Amino acid sequence: MKYDKKFSKVMEEYGKHELHSGSKTGPKVTKPSQARAIAYSEQKRADRQRRQKSRRDEALRKRIKQA
């Protein structure tokens, strides 16, 4: 699933010492607990976006079907 990939990507960035808190110019993440928190947050965000897209698609299909 997409959000599982997101978690893996964030943890991979942390492993390579490329993960920043906030923007790419922010300070680098040094603690694994920070990396996990960021990963879970991004995972949740990706899941929310996926669900919103699904709802939009469903509403669009409904409107097309009615027309």
ROLO-938656 format. One record per residue (C-alpha): residue in three letters; x, y, z; residue number from 1. Coordinates in steps of 0.25 Angstrom, whole numbers, plus 2048, in hexadecimal, padded with zeros to 3 digits. Layout:
BEGIN
res  c1  c2  c3  n
Ala  X  Y  Z  NUM
...
***
This chain:
BEGIN
res  c1  c2  c3  n
Met  800  800  800  1
Lys  804  80E  7FD  2
Tyr  805  812  80C  3
Asp  80E  806  80F  4
Lys  817  80B  805  5
Lys  817  819  80B  6
Phe  81B  813  818  7
Ser  827  80B  812  8
Lys  82B  818  80A  9
Val  82C  820  817  10
Met  834  816  81F  11
Glu  83D  814  813  12
Glu  840  823  813  13
Tyr  843  822  822  14
Gly  84C  817  820  15
Lys  854  81F  815  16
His  854  82B  81F  17
Glu  84C  833  814  18
Leu  83F  835  81C  19
His  83C  843  821  20
Ser  831  848  82B  21
Gly  828  851  824  22
Ser  82D  856  817  23
Lys  83A  852  80F  24
Thr  841  85D  815  25
Gly  83D  85A  824  26
Pro  846  852  82D  27
Lys  849  844  82B  28
Val  842  839  833  29
Thr  84C  832  83C  30
Lys  843  829  845  31
Pro  83C  81D  840  32
Ser  82F  821  848  33
Gln  82F  82E  840  34
Ala  830  826  833  35
Arg  825  81D  837  36
Ala  81C  828  83B  37
Ile  81E  82F  82D  38
Ala  81C  822  826  39
Tyr  80F  81F  82D  40
Ser  80A  82D  82A  41
Glu  80D  82D  81B  42
Gln  807  81F  81B  43
Lys  7FA  824  821  44
Arg  7FA  830  817  45
Ala  7FC  827  80B  46
Asp  7F1  81E  810  47
Arg  7E8  82A  812  48
Gln  7EB  82F  804  49
Arg  7E8  821  7FE  50
Arg  7DB  821  805  51
Gln  7D7  82F  800  52
Lys  7DB  82B  7F2  53
Ser  7D2  81F  7F3  54
Arg  7C6  827  7F8  55
Arg  7C8  831  7EC  56
Asp  7C9  826  7E2  57
Glu  7BC  81F  7E8  58
Ala  7B4  82C  7E7  59
Leu  7B9  82F  7D9  60
Arg  7B4  821  7D5  61
Lys  7A7  823  7DC  62
Arg  7A5  831  7D4  63
Ile  7A9  82A  7C7  64
Lys  79F  81F  7C9  65
Gln  794  828  7CC  66
Ala  796  830  7C0  67
***
